[in-house]
Amino acid sequence: MDVKLNTIRLVRVLSLAGEILNNAVSFAVFCVLDFVDFILCFVYKVIDFWIESQWKPCYCSSAKQHIMEGDNILVSEECKSKIVCFTSTNLQLEDISDTLYSRPSIVAQLSKFIINDLNKTKKATVTSTFSIDSTIVEVLRGNVVPRWSDCDCKICNSWTSSSKDTLFVKAEGPKDKAREDVLFIHGFISSSVFWTETLFPNFSTTVKSTYRLLAVDILGFGRSPKPTDSLYTLREHVEMIEKSVLEAYQVKSFHIVAHSLGCILALAIAVKHPGSIKSLTLLAPPYFPVPKGEPATQYIMRRIAPRRVWPVMAFGASVACWYEHISRTICLVVCKNHRLWEFITKCITRNRIRTYLLESFCCHTHNAAWHTLHNIICGTAGKLDSYLDTVCNRLKCEVTIFHGGDDEVIPVECSYNVQRRIPRAQVKVVENKDHITIVVGRQKAFAKELEKIWKRSKCD
């Protein structure tokens, strides 16, 4: 008995020591990253000006004030005002997450304190009702152009307005005699190949002959357009899916299968088309209930990106979410040179394995990834409760949730949180599987599970 108690005490002591060490190392590492991102801000401004002859806005810039006048925005800065019109994307300011321009760091807070102290002597002559970041204003003005740090290949160089083009959709199945339609929505920094290279080849002959399978590359990812005049809000993503899939393929009723970030888009579509959903299958939905009194967007940002060095996935999410310029540097190295990395991978593996996951990871721009991460994951934090309540009360379809037991990106508790809002939802935890291997590596089994879900909904 004493040995067992001593063992428990030892485990607790080691756990506490590990937590303290993790906190201490994390504080030091992220202080350094704060400083590095601060320096990179100036580095990129100099390079942007040198290459493109103009300063590029970023979310480190000071906010501009504006007031609404009809469909226009009256912007004021340094006692000067100008009218800015909305772009053709029908952007609305409430769709924009404040985490884009409000990510306090030690360096940023210090610099902001100094700037505010210096500005105390200045008198403001223009009164406004709202403040908006300089980068958002520049996007609304249409002054953001393709950056030199982004890839210029045919796949990635889709610099068209999001309202004038459609998303890439991989469609398989009968064109005229399809009895059922299934919409597949991938997650963050992924693409439709997450489904087409895994599930599509493993569906039964019956499914392939009677179901039309529609896998979409969401706006800014894969082979879909990556417009620079987009802030990649929930509204833009949903409208593009409606235009490119539901309208283009004349889809009336359909099943939805979504992974990770795609679950948020799936819920938004389901709420908008409640009478059309036959079944809803969610994989690792990123739903964190927000405590009362907490600012929703900031709370979610700290949950998915806790600024910790361990576990590794938390460190990666923190770097991607908190550091605009470090993230841009990663995209410059990885995404701009994705063809090189794909070639090297194929040479090393001698084409023994497919490189679809690498291709999906690399085919996006910093603009697309940065805005989608903040405006979808963080920006929808205040909407998900109502979405889930709508699915619970207005939709009669079957709701099934799959989650990897070893998922370090989105914890299993998120799926159970969804189930609490939708009691009829079934949660299936797959042991020894993580955020990716919930599908990859078990595609045959998962394909069969989906077929059972669709068959049950058909019987209903």
Solvent accessible surface area in square Angstrom, and as a share of the most:
residue,aa,sasa,rsa
1,M,173,0.77
2,D,104,0.54
3,V,118,0.68
4,K,133,0.56
5,L,70,0.35
6,N,83,0.42
7,T,71,0.41
8,I,67,0.34
9,R,143,0.52
10,L,105,0.52
11,V,87,0.50
12,R,170,0.62
13,V,91,0.52
14,L,111,0.55
15,S,73,0.47
16,L,113,0.56
17,A,51,0.39
18,G,37,0.35
19,E,76,0.34
20,I,102,0.52
21,L,115,0.57
22,N,24,0.12
23,N,59,0.30
24,A,59,0.46
25,V,61,0.35
26,S,4,0.03
27,F,136,0.57
28,A,55,0.43
29,V,46,0.27
30,F,5,0.02
31,C,35,0.21
32,V,92,0.53
33,L,29,0.14
34,D,4,0.02
35,F,113,0.47
36,V,56,0.32
37,D,12,0.06
38,F,71,0.30
39,I,74,0.37
40,L,36,0.18
41,C,9,0.06
42,F,113,0.47
43,V,61,0.35
44,Y,10,0.04
45,K,47,0.20
46,V,92,0.53
47,I,50,0.25
48,D,2,0.01
49,F,95,0.40
50,W,201,0.70
51,I,80,0.41
52,E,40,0.18
53,S,90,0.58
54,Q,77,0.34
55,W,149,0.52
56,K,8,0.03
57,P,21,0.13
58,C,6,0.04
59,Y,9,0.04
60,C,71,0.42
61,S,34,0.22
62,S,76,0.49
63,A,55,0.43
64,K,24,0.10
65,Q,81,0.36
66,H,1,0.00
67,I,43,0.22
68,M,90,0.40
69,E,88,0.40
70,G,71,0.68
71,D,118,0.61
72,N,48,0.25
73,I,1,0.01
74,L,34,0.17
75,V,4,0.02
76,S,8,0.05
77,E,64,0.29
78,E,144,0.65
79,C,84,0.51
80,K,150,0.63
81,S,67,0.43
82,K,93,0.40
83,I,88,0.45
84,V,4,0.02
85,C,76,0.46
86,F,58,0.24
87,T,26,0.15
88,S,67,0.43
89,T,9,0.05
90,N,97,0.50
91,L,5,0.03
92,Q,70,0.31
93,L,30,0.15
94,E,118,0.53
95,D,10,0.05
96,I,21,0.11
97,S,2,0.01
98,D,48,0.25
99,T,0,0.00
100,L,0,0.00
101,Y,73,0.28
102,S,42,0.27
103,R,35,0.13
104,P,49,0.31
105,S,15,0.10
106,I,79,0.40
107,V,30,0.17
108,A,42,0.33
109,Q,103,0.46
110,L,112,0.56
111,S,32,0.20
112,K,130,0.55
113,F,140,0.58
114,I,88,0.45
115,I,92,0.46
116,N,74,0.38
117,D,71,0.37
118,L,121,0.60
119,N,66,0.34
120,K,159,0.67
121,T,120,0.70
122,K,147,0.62
123,K,178,0.76
124,A,96,0.74
125,T,102,0.59
126,V,48,0.27
127,T,123,0.72
128,S,28,0.18
129,T,116,0.68
130,F,95,0.40
131,S,55,0.36
132,I,3,0.02
133,D,3,0.02
134,S,11,0.07
135,T,10,0.06
136,I,1,0.00
137,V,1,0.01
138,E,24,0.11
139,V,4,0.02
140,L,5,0.03
141,R,96,0.35
142,G,46,0.44
143,N,61,0.31
144,V,22,0.13
145,V,60,0.34
146,P,54,0.34
147,R,49,0.18
148,W,57,0.20
149,S,4,0.02
150,D,14,0.07
151,C,6,0.04
152,D,101,0.52
153,C,16,0.10
154,K,197,0.83
155,I,73,0.37
156,C,0,0.00
157,N,63,0.32
158,S,23,0.15
159,W,61,0.21
160,T,60,0.35
161,S,23,0.15
162,S,4,0.03
163,S,48,0.31
164,K,165,0.70
165,D,51,0.26
166,T,62,0.36
167,L,10,0.05
168,F,56,0.23
169,V,23,0.13
170,K,79,0.34
171,A,42,0.32
172,E,64,0.28
173,G,36,0.34
174,P,30,0.19
175,K,177,0.75
176,D,137,0.71
177,K,170,0.72
178,A,32,0.25
179,R,169,0.62
180,E,11,0.05
181,D,15,0.08
182,V,0,0.00
183,L,1,0.01
184,F,0,0.00
185,I,0,0.00
186,H,0,0.00
187,G,1,0.01
188,F,50,0.21
189,I,43,0.22
190,S,14,0.09
191,S,5,0.03
192,S,0,0.00
193,V,20,0.11
194,F,3,0.01
195,W,0,0.00
196,T,19,0.11
197,E,56,0.25
198,T,0,0.00
199,L,0,0.00
200,F,3,0.01
201,P,74,0.47
202,N,43,0.22
203,F,7,0.03
204,S,46,0.30
205,T,113,0.66
206,T,93,0.54
207,V,8,0.05
208,K,84,0.35
209,S,63,0.40
210,T,23,0.13
211,Y,16,0.06
212,R,36,0.13
213,L,2,0.01
214,L,1,0.01
215,A,0,0.00
216,V,0,0.00
217,D,1,0.00
218,I,1,0.00
219,L,0,0.00
220,G,0,0.00
221,F,0,0.00
222,G,5,0.05
223,R,113,0.41
224,S,0,0.00
225,P,6,0.04
226,K,1,0.00
227,P,0,0.00
228,T,17,0.10
229,D,32,0.16
230,S,0,0.00
231,L,1,0.01
232,Y,0,0.00
233,T,0,0.00
234,L,11,0.05
235,R,76,0.28
236,E,6,0.03
237,H,0,0.00
238,V,8,0.05
239,E,63,0.28
240,M,9,0.04
241,I,1,0.00
242,E,19,0.09
243,K,70,0.30
244,S,3,0.02
245,V,0,0.00
246,L,15,0.07
247,E,117,0.53
248,A,66,0.51
249,Y,64,0.24
250,Q,140,0.62
251,V,14,0.08
252,K,160,0.68
253,S,41,0.27
254,F,3,0.01
255,H,0,0.00
256,I,0,0.00
257,V,0,0.00
258,A,0,0.00
259,H,7,0.03
260,S,8,0.05
261,L,0,0.00
262,G,0,0.00
263,C,1,0.00
264,I,3,0.01
265,L,0,0.00
266,A,0,0.00
267,L,6,0.03
268,A,9,0.07
269,I,0,0.00
270,A,0,0.00
271,V,35,0.20
272,K,110,0.47
273,H,54,0.24
274,P,31,0.20
275,G,80,0.77
276,S,24,0.15
277,I,14,0.07
278,K,65,0.27
279,S,0,0.00
280,L,0,0.00
281,T,0,0.00
282,L,0,0.00
283,L,0,0.00
284,A,1,0.01
285,P,2,0.01
286,P,9,0.05
287,Y,7,0.03
288,F,7,0.03
289,P,61,0.38
290,V,40,0.23
291,P,64,0.40
292,K,208,0.88
293,G,86,0.82
294,E,82,0.37
295,P,80,0.51
296,A,26,0.20
297,T,26,0.15
298,Q,21,0.10
299,Y,42,0.16
300,I,7,0.04
301,M,0,0.00
302,R,107,0.39
303,R,90,0.33
304,I,23,0.12
305,A,0,0.00
306,P,53,0.33
307,R,53,0.19
308,R,75,0.27
309,V,35,0.20
310,W,166,0.58
311,P,45,0.29
312,V,93,0.53
313,M,89,0.40
314,A,13,0.10
315,F,64,0.26
316,G,40,0.38
317,A,33,0.26
318,S,0,0.00
319,V,15,0.08
320,A,36,0.28
321,C,1,0.01
322,W,10,0.04
323,Y,5,0.02
324,E,9,0.04
325,H,7,0.03
326,I,20,0.10
327,S,12,0.07
328,R,8,0.03
329,T,41,0.24
330,I,79,0.40
331,C,12,0.07
332,L,40,0.20
333,V,74,0.43
334,V,33,0.19
335,C,7,0.04
336,K,62,0.26
337,N,58,0.30
338,H,5,0.02
339,R,124,0.45
340,L,92,0.46
341,W,88,0.31
342,E,26,0.12
343,F,131,0.55
344,I,61,0.31
345,T,35,0.20
346,K,83,0.35
347,C,72,0.43
348,I,126,0.64
349,T,24,0.14
350,R,185,0.67
351,N,110,0.56
352,R,178,0.65
353,I,104,0.53
354,R,169,0.62
355,T,11,0.07
356,Y,31,0.12
357,L,69,0.34
358,L,50,0.25
359,E,58,0.26
360,S,5,0.03
361,F,86,0.36
362,C,0,0.00
363,C,11,0.06
364,H,11,0.05
365,T,3,0.02
366,H,14,0.06
367,N,27,0.14
368,A,0,0.00
369,A,10,0.08
370,W,6,0.02
371,H,7,0.03
372,T,0,0.00
373,L,16,0.08
374,H,0,0.00
375,N,2,0.01
376,I,0,0.00
377,I,16,0.08
378,C,0,0.00
379,G,19,0.19
380,T,1,0.01
381,A,11,0.08
382,G,62,0.60
383,K,61,0.26
384,L,9,0.05
385,D,51,0.26
386,S,62,0.40
387,Y,35,0.13
388,L,0,0.00
389,D,48,0.25
390,T,27,0.15
391,V,0,0.00
392,C,36,0.22
393,N,102,0.52
394,R,151,0.55
395,L,2,0.01
396,K,178,0.75
397,C,14,0.08
398,E,37,0.17
399,V,1,0.01
400,T,0,0.00
401,I,0,0.00
402,F,1,0.00
403,H,0,0.00
404,G,1,0.01
405,G,26,0.25
406,D,79,0.41
407,D,12,0.06
408,E,98,0.44
409,V,51,0.29
410,I,8,0.04
411,P,43,0.27
412,V,32,0.18
413,E,82,0.37
414,C,0,0.00
415,S,0,0.00
416,Y,87,0.33
417,N,14,0.07
418,V,0,0.00
419,Q,56,0.25
420,R,173,0.63
421,R,78,0.29
422,I,0,0.00
423,P,97,0.61
424,R,94,0.34
425,A,3,0.02
426,Q,91,0.41
427,V,28,0.16
428,K,72,0.31
429,V,44,0.25
430,V,27,0.16
431,E,116,0.52
432,N,122,0.63
433,K,57,0.24
434,D,55,0.29
435,H,19,0.09
436,I,69,0.35
437,T,47,0.27
438,I,1,0.01
439,V,0,0.00
440,V,27,0.16
441,G,63,0.60
442,R,31,0.11
443,Q,47,0.21
444,K,140,0.59
445,A,49,0.38
446,F,0,0.00
447,A,0,0.00
448,K,132,0.56
449,E,43,0.19
450,L,0,0.00
451,E,36,0.16
452,K,122,0.52
453,I,2,0.01
454,W,1,0.00
455,K,137,0.58
456,R,97,0.35
457,S,19,0.12
458,K,111,0.47
459,C,103,0.62
460,D,146,0.76
